[in-house]
């Protein structure tokens, strides 16, 4: 896709944010989150300390010198004013705002420390300007993906599928020679070799009873229990994938014990996928999977949310939880990942990413998820 084609998406997002902010309690906005800045401009300076200022009809991007060239080359907005700051970014921001006459400016409160807020508040008050807390404006735009984003997400998922296939095709004997952390490194190496930008989060590989810990960190432990849980994803052009598969190697005792649990998790996952469509509330979708697992006697072993949004960040809105009344809309991208975890025994989780449609959803992975024993 050429830069002109890309630019239309960023221009469209800027127009939307102008409309949103003008309908909010302030007509000006300070954006601090790197992912939000990237969404609106195309510049992604991870942990860069950059600031995007949208004030009146102008757009200003403040970056440290070490990101200046990158910002100039990657920003897609034609009318973006890029300013370089050396030390005090808030002082530079206040200096820019001196030229505008308004009474208040909103800032992403979740993305600024209390110290930073007070410092900026003091600088602005010197020019009779008030700083107010605003959250979620950009995130509310990001929640529904455009075709440009969906294309990138699909590519990330294709890579993830390919890597899982490579791991499985290597066979049980090859996998059993690797420790958890070695297998995690192997997965990440394959993702890079498959044209991704690396992992989208810390890869989880858990053998045997270690799989009972949902966010387990892989160790120098080799496979002993017959069960392997792999939760991993990659980035493709700054968009994430996230997939979990639980597989078994030849250990008949463990496999027989886990077959029942696996089938329950898989049925719950398929029920949620079947019911995922526009108009269904996040809480309703969570309850469908949770009710089934509870009916089988394992409700107390499923203690995390059913899923979450995925995009520029691997965890973003909407949260697919029982309490969330957010209604799913077409082109939201979420995970569906029920699990059952039994302490000191092990756990099973099956996770797919899906695109919400009007009459159903599109599963973004082709990787096998029925129970099987790898030889």
Buried (B, 14 or more C-beta within 10 A) or exposed (E): EEEEEEBEBBBEBBEBBBEBBEEBEBBBBBBBBBBBBBBBBBBBBEEBBBBBBBBEEBBBBBBBEEBBEBBBEBBBBEEBEBBBBEEEBBEBBBBBBEEBEBEBBBBBBEBBEEEBBEBBBEBBEEEEBEBBEBEBBBBEBBBBBBEBBBBBBBBBBBBBBBBBBBBBEBEBEEBBEBBBBBBBBBBBEBBBEBEBBEBBBEBBBBBBBBBBBBEBBBBEBBBEBBBBBBBBBBBBBBBBBBBBBBBBBEBEEBBEBBBEBBBBBBBBBBBBBEBBBBEBBBBBBBBBBBEBBBEBEBBEBBEBBBBBBBBBBBBBBBBBBBEBEBBBEBBBBBBBBBBBBBEEBBBBBBBBBBBBBEEBBBBBBEBEBEBEBBE
